[in-house]
Amino acid sequence: MPELVGAVVAAGRLCRQPQPTLTVDELTVRPWRPSDATAVVTAYRAPQIQRWHVRTMDDAEARAWVASWADRWAAETAASWAVTDAGGVLLGRTGFRSVDLAGGSAEAAYWTMPAARGRDIAARALIAVSGWMLADGGLHRLELSHSVENPASCRVATKAGYGYEGTRRQQALHSDGWHDMHLHALIAEPDQSGAIR
Ligand SMILES: CC(C)(COP(=O)(O)OP(=O)(O)OC[C@H]1O[C@@H](n2cnc3c(N)ncnc32)[C@H](O)[C@@H]1OP(=O)(O)O)[C@@H](O)C(=O)NCCC(=O)NCCS
């Protein structure tokens, strides 16, 4: 049966270009490196990261997790970046845990190392990678989902321009049971010249 609507983004648009490194103020937002694994283990020892990302991570898992992002970029199924300071210290994670090029959408995910919180790192990094995914990646809609019990994430979403769209009841199982989840989204908006911001 013929499709009446084609793919929003042609296959190959992401993987044909190298995953970019972006600079945001004093932050560097770059692809993951094997040397990040130790800091990722530390990140996943933090109770809030365990709670909201619903997992822990040992050394071997962290090495596999870090290595997986290059494969997922090549497969165009996800796009994840490490956020570091100028000295290369890992401050956080940002990006998209899933990408659907044909549908033109992706789902954001982020955390900040406990010691780096209070500097607006998650929102600033998310704005940078979101802008890139809309303008250079060609996506149309970026989504973000967080528990209603996670007001810090709600604030990050709002500050990054992801508008609140509604609450999905008992959408995600956490270690203490089902949580209602806020859905936020950022839509590509062409300016007067047709360029995507
Ligand atoms: C959510 C998270 C990434 C934000 O990290 P961050 O970028 O360092 O955020 P900041 O501490 O700078 O705070 C950003 C904003 O959230 C607000 N905020 C922080 N903690 C908050 C809380 N508990 N309740 C309400 N607002 C809060 C801050 O006041 C700030 O808003 P403002 O600039 O209007 O004052 C971080 O708390 C984290 O990693 N949490 C655990 C993992 C997680 O929740 N990931 C998201 C899963 S959906």
The ligand as an SDF file (V2000), in Angstrom:
LIG
                    3D

 48 50  0  0  0  0  0  0  0  0999 V2000
   17.0070   17.7990   37.0240 C   0  0  0  0  0  0  0  0  0  0  0  0
   18.4870   18.1100   37.0270 C   0  0  0  0  0  0  0  0  0  0  0  0
   19.1180   17.5780   35.7460 C   0  0  0  0  0  0  0  0  0  0  0  0
   18.6730   19.6430   37.0510 C   0  0  0  0  0  0  0  0  0  0  0  0
   20.0530   19.8870   37.2160 O   0  0  0  0  0  0  0  0  0  0  0  0
   20.6990   21.3620   37.0480 P   0  0  0  0  0  0  0  0  0  0  0  0
   20.8210   21.7460   35.6430 O   0  0  0  0  0  0  0  0  0  0  0  0
   21.9570   21.3560   37.8410 O   0  0  0  0  0  0  0  0  0  0  0  0
   19.5910   22.2680   37.6880 O   0  0  0  0  0  0  0  0  0  0  0  0
   19.7350   23.4870   38.7190 P   0  0  0  0  0  0  0  0  0  0  0  0
   20.0570   22.9800   40.0770 O   0  0  0  0  0  0  0  0  0  0  0  0
   20.6560   24.5050   38.1520 O   0  0  0  0  0  0  0  0  0  0  0  0
   18.2350   24.0150   38.7070 O   0  0  0  0  0  0  0  0  0  0  0  0
   17.5940   24.3270   37.4760 C   0  0  0  0  0  0  0  0  0  0  0  0
   16.2600   24.9440   37.7930 C   0  0  0  0  0  0  0  0  0  0  0  0
   15.4610   23.9900   38.5080 O   0  0  0  0  0  0  0  0  0  0  0  0
   15.0660   24.5210   39.7700 C   0  0  0  0  0  0  0  0  0  0  0  0
   15.0650   23.4530   40.7390 N   0  0  0  0  0  0  0  0  0  0  0  0
   16.1250   22.7050   41.1340 C   0  0  0  0  0  0  0  0  0  0  0  0
   15.7330   21.8260   42.0570 N   0  0  0  0  0  0  0  0  0  0  0  0
   14.3950   22.0250   42.2480 C   0  0  0  0  0  0  0  0  0  0  0  0
   13.4120   21.4260   43.0800 C   0  0  0  0  0  0  0  0  0  0  0  0
   13.7220   20.4020   43.8930 N   0  0  0  0  0  0  0  0  0  0  0  0
   12.1480   21.9030   43.0000 N   0  0  0  0  0  0  0  0  0  0  0  0
   11.8190   22.8980   42.1670 C   0  0  0  0  0  0  0  0  0  0  0  0
   12.7090   23.5110   41.3410 N   0  0  0  0  0  0  0  0  0  0  0  0
   13.9780   23.0780   41.4010 C   0  0  0  0  0  0  0  0  0  0  0  0
   16.0970   25.5780   40.0930 C   0  0  0  0  0  0  0  0  0  0  0  0
   15.6050   26.5380   41.0140 O   0  0  0  0  0  0  0  0  0  0  0  0
   16.3640   26.1480   38.7090 C   0  0  0  0  0  0  0  0  0  0  0  0
   15.3260   26.9970   38.3060 O   0  0  0  0  0  0  0  0  0  0  0  0
   15.5170   28.6090   38.3530 P   0  0  0  0  0  0  0  0  0  0  0  0
   16.6730   28.9240   37.4750 O   0  0  0  0  0  0  0  0  0  0  0  0
   14.2010   29.1320   37.8640 O   0  0  0  0  0  0  0  0  0  0  0  0
   15.7960   28.9420   39.7930 O   0  0  0  0  0  0  0  0  0  0  0  0
   19.2060   17.5020   38.2610 C   0  0  0  0  0  0  0  0  0  0  0  0
   18.5160   17.8860   39.4240 O   0  0  0  0  0  0  0  0  0  0  0  0
   19.3310   15.9950   38.2080 C   0  0  0  0  0  0  0  0  0  0  0  0
   20.2670   15.4650   37.6220 O   0  0  0  0  0  0  0  0  0  0  0  0
   18.3710   15.2930   38.8460 N   0  0  0  0  0  0  0  0  0  0  0  0
   18.4110   13.8050   38.8640 C   0  0  0  0  0  0  0  0  0  0  0  0
   18.1670   13.2070   37.5030 C   0  0  0  0  0  0  0  0  0  0  0  0
   16.8980   13.7220   36.8540 C   0  0  0  0  0  0  0  0  0  0  0  0
   15.9540   14.1270   37.5140 O   0  0  0  0  0  0  0  0  0  0  0  0
   16.8920   13.6810   35.5120 N   0  0  0  0  0  0  0  0  0  0  0  0
   15.7280   14.0520   34.7440 C   0  0  0  0  0  0  0  0  0  0  0  0
   14.7960   12.8860   34.6490 C   0  0  0  0  0  0  0  0  0  0  0  0
   13.3190   13.3090   33.7090 S   0  0  0  0  0  0  0  0  0  0  0  0
  1  2  1  0
  2  3  1  0
  2  4  1  0
  2 36  1  0
  4  5  1  0
  5  6  1  0
  6  7  2  0
  6  8  1  0
  6  9  1  0
  9 10  1  0
 10 11  2  0
 10 12  1  0
 10 13  1  0
 13 14  1  0
 14 15  1  0
 15 16  1  0
 15 30  1  0
 16 17  1  0
 17 18  1  0
 17 28  1  0
 18 19  1  0
 18 27  1  0
 19 20  2  0
 20 21  1  0
 21 22  1  0
 21 27  2  0
 22 23  1  0
 22 24  2  0
 24 25  1  0
 25 26  2  0
 26 27  1  0
 28 29  1  0
 28 30  1  0
 30 31  1  0
 31 32  1  0
 32 33  2  0
 32 34  1  0
 32 35  1  0
 36 37  1  0
 36 38  1  0
 38 39  2  0
 38 40  1  0
 40 41  1  0
 41 42  1  0
 42 43  1  0
 43 44  2  0
 43 45  1  0
 45 46  1  0
 46 47  1  0
 47 48  1  0
M  END
$$$$
